[in-house]
């Protein structure tokens, strides 16, 4: 069994009179994580599925008496896929304010209703994001040789729990294809009025081929026959179901630094490769550098999230093509990181070194990445 880092964090919070929001894409392991917590808590936990119409009806009457009857003898309430329960934020607020002791965990596979859900709960919430399994979480399961041997698979098939625990490569491919075709965009189609769902897939394909490159909304719109505003909306929706994320340009000192464009990455390499149906081995691929950059940056996000490191993250580039893949900023200090699949020597760009002489610089390659992502 792979122990998720958030298990201990959430377990330590259960004694607090709070509402935990556990967010993450479908199939990243939210339900399994909470089953482990439920098993440890035992009879004091009440588990409800927010997608169940009977559960929605059970919670419909927003009254203290109704919720006290429901929660009698329980100190932990888990509502899986809570975004399907209408007005869940106000209902959770009433429960947490009036019923003691109580801790509530609400899970969601999208951020569509999180703002609305969280608004009534201001000052009462703890938010956690669960990602596909991190390399740090796998360190207890494998030795250094196994980690090295599995690296190519992680770059190609990603780190969704089912993918990591499946040995057969054909089964991994079938799972990822089914995930992309069936579950990945489900919440967008349920909650948003999307007139042409195929356009979502088309955008993802274009982003997959431009992985880590700067993306022009105008150019995407021209290629897809869509307005810039529609493209922007679709990208926002895809971010809210935790499929992709963006990086903005960093600029403080130089007029020639690029700040107006964004780079887009996939949260998981396997999803990216499933979108373009390319599971070829690294030896015959032309996009290995892209895969390495996407993998390393995503693993860094997981590491920072689980360790509570609140870095602001950017890329850096000038108009004369000097660039750095990642800038992390915290408390006024910055560190720069360049992703390199091959063990090439890489020097900090001259313009960056002159503009930010106090900044650290490190190359993240196959020799140095583990200490950086765990």
N, C-alpha and C positions, 0 to 999 in steps of 0.2 A: 504493500500500500504506500502511495506517495503522500506524505504529510504536507499539506499546504501551509505556507507561512502565516496566512491569515487566521488559521485555526486558533493559535495561541492568542493572537491579538483580540479576536472576538470573544474567546472564552474568558479572558481577563476583564472584559467589559460587561459581562452578563449581570453582575451585581449592581450595575448603575441603572438608575431610573431614566433610561434613554431609549431612543429609537435608532437602531443601526440600519443604514441603507447599504445593502450589498449589491453592487452593480457590476455588470460584465456581460459580454456577448453570450448568446445561446451556446450551450454545450461546452463552456469553459470549466464547468465543475461546481457551480454554485450550489446546486441541489445536493451533490455528494458531500460537499463541505458541511452543509447544514445537517445532513443526516448523521455525520460524525458527531456534531455538537448535540443533536437530539439524542443520540445513543448515550452520550455521557450524562446528559441532564436527566433523562428518563421521564417518569410520569409527570414531572412538573412542566413539561413542554407541550404546548398545543400547536399542531402543524396544520396549516390550511393552504390550499392551492387557489390562488387568485383567479385562475382561468376557469375554475369550476363555477357554473351558474348557481349551484346550491350555496356555495360559500358566499358569493356576491349577495344573494338574498338574505343569508344569515346575518351579514354585516350591514344590511341596508338600513335598519332602524338605528339611527344614531342617538342612542340614549345610554345613560350610565347603567340603568337597570339591565338593559339587554346585554351589554358587554360584561357586566359583573356575573350574570348567569353563564355566559359563554366561557369566561375565564376562571370560573370557580375552581380552586385547587391548583391553578397553574401560575407560574412565575415567569415563564418565557412563552411568547407568542411568535411563531414564524409564519409569515405569509409569503409564499413563493409566487413570483410573477405578480407582485402587488399592483403593477400599473394597470391591470385589468379590473381592479376594484374601483368603482366610481367614488370620487371624493375621499380617497384613502388617507390623504394627509390630515383632514379634519377628524376623521374617525380615529386615527392613531393618536392625535393630540388629545382627544377626549379620554381615551384609554389611559395614556401615560400620565395624564394630569390627575385622574380620579381613582385609579386602581393601583394599589401599592401592596407589596413590591411587584414590579413588572418590568420586564425588558422586552422590547419588540424588535424583531428583525424583518425587514421588508426587502425582498430581492426584486431586481428588475433587469431585463435584458436590453433595455433601451433607456435613453435619457429624455425621451419625449415628455413624460409627465413628471419627471423628477423635480423640475422647478416648481410646478404646481403642487406636487405632493409635499415638497419640502417647505413651501412658504408658510403654512400654518404651524410647522414644526421648528421654526427658528429657535435656536438655543437648546433644542432637545435632541439633535441628531448627531450621529457619528457616521461618516461616510467612508466606505472601503470599496476599492475597485479590484475585482478578481480578473486576472489575465490567464491566457493559456499557460500551462505549466512552465515555470522558469527553470533555467539551468541550475540556479541555486537550490531549488527544491529537489532536483534530481541528484544532487551531490551525495545524498545519503544512500542512494540506490546503486551508484556505479563508481568504479575506481577511475583513476586518471586515464588508463588505457581505454576503457570503455567509453569515456567521455570523448576522447579523440576519435575513436572509431565511429561514434554516433553523430559526429558533427555534420557530416555530409547529409545524413538523413534529416537533421534539424533544419538545415538550410533549404532542403527540397520539400519536406513534408510538414515542417512546422512542429508545434508543441501542444496541440489540443490533446486533452487527456486520452481520448480513445486512440488517437494516432500514436502517442508515445507508448501505450501499452500493447499495441498491435504489432506483431512481428512481421507478418507477410506484407510485402510492399504493394501487391495488388489490392489487398484489403484496405491499406492506408489510402490508396487512390480512390477506391470506391466510396470510402467513408467521406473523404473531402469533397468529392463530386456531389454526393448526396447532401452534404451539409450546405454547400453553396446553392444547390438547386432547390432545397426544401426549406431550410431553417434560417439561413443567413439574413435574408431580407424580410422575414415574416412580419416583424414589428412595424417596419415602414409601411408595408402594404395594409396592415390592420389599422394603424392609427393615422395614416396620412392619405390624403386624396391624390394618389399618383395616377395620372391619366395613361402613362405609357411605362409600365414597369421595365420593359426591355431597355429603356434608356439608362436605368440604374446599372444594369449589367454592362452596357456600352461604356459608361463613364469608368467603371471599375477596370474594364479591359484597357482603356487608354491610360489610366493611372498605372496599371501593372506594367505596361510597356515603357512608361516614363519613370519608373520607380526611382525615387530619390532625386528626380530632376525638378527644375522649377517649372511650374505649371501656369500657363496663361488661361484665365477663364474665357477670354475672348476667343482664343484658339480652340479650346474645348467646345465652346458653343458653335463655332463654325463647322467643326468636324462632326458634331452631333445634330446640327440643325436646330439648336436650342438657343434661347436668349441667355445672356450672361447671368441675369438674375436667377433663372431657372437652374443653371449649372451650379451656381453658388448655393442655392437651396438644396439641391440633391447632394452636394458634397457635405453640407451640414447634416443632412439626414443620415448619410453613411457614417459620419463621425459619431452620431448619437446612438448608433447600434454597435459601436466599438469595432468597426471593420477597418477603418482608416484613421489616420490622424495627420495633422499638418505641423510644419515647422516654419516659422517666420524668420526673416533675415535680421541679423544683429547689426546695429549701427550706433556708434556713439561719437566717434572721433573723425571719421573721414567722409568727405563729400561724395566720394566715388563708391561708397558702400551701397549695396543693393538692399533695399528694405521693403519694397512694395510687392514683391512676388513671394509665393509660398512653395515649399516642397511638401509632397504628400508621400506617406509611407503606409504600409499595411501593418496592422497589429500582429499578424501572424504570416510567416512565409508560406505555409501550406495553403492558406486561403488565396494568397497572391498567385501561386502556381496553379491552383485549381481553376481560378478565373480564366487563365489563358491555356489551360489543359496541357501544361508542360511539366512533366515529372522526369525529364531526362537527367542522367547523371552529370555531375559537375564537369567531367572530362570533355564532354561534347557541347557544353553550354557557352553562350557568348555573354551571359548576364551574371556571371559568378560574383563580380565586384558589387553589383546591385544587391544580390542576395545576401552577401556578407554585410553590407552596410545596413540593410533592412533588419537583418537578424540581430546584429550587435546593438543597434539603437533600440530595438524593441526590448531586448533583454535588459538594457540599461534602464529603461522606463520601469520595468517590473522591479528591478533591484531598488531603484530610488523610491518607488511607491511603497514597497513592503518595509523598507528601512526608515520611512518617514523623512527622506531627504527632499526638501522642497526647493529643488533647483528650477530656475527658469531656463528653458532650452531653446536654442536657435541654431541656424546655420549661418555661415559668414561667406560673403563673396563680394568681389569688387567688379567693376565694369571691365577691367582688363584681365578677368578670368582667374585671379588669385582666389582660392576658396578653402574653407575648412568645413568638415561635415557637421561638427557639433560644437556649440559653445554652451557651457553651463555657467550660470551666473547665480551667485548667492551672497548676500550681505556685502555687495559692492565688489567682490572679487570674481574673476572669471578664469575658467580653464578651457582649453581648446583640445579637441580630439579629432584625429583623422583615421578613418577606417581603411585598412589595407589588407586585402586577402593574402597577397604575396608578401614575403618578408623583405620588401623593398625598404631602403632607407628613405625617410621623408623628413624634410626640414620645414620648420614653420615658415609660412609665406612672409616675405620681407616686409610688405606693407602692414601686415598684422603685427609683426614683432615691433615695428616702429611705433604703431599707433597704441599698442597695448603691451608695453615692455614688462609689466608686472605679471602678465598672464602666464599660466602654465601651459605646456603643450606636450601631448603624448600621442603616439601612433598605436592604434588598436589593431593588432594582427593575431594570427593563430598562436603566437607565443605569449602574448600579453593579455588576451581578452578575458580569460577566466577570472583573474583577480579583479577585473573591472566590472564584471556583471554579477558577482556573487557577494 
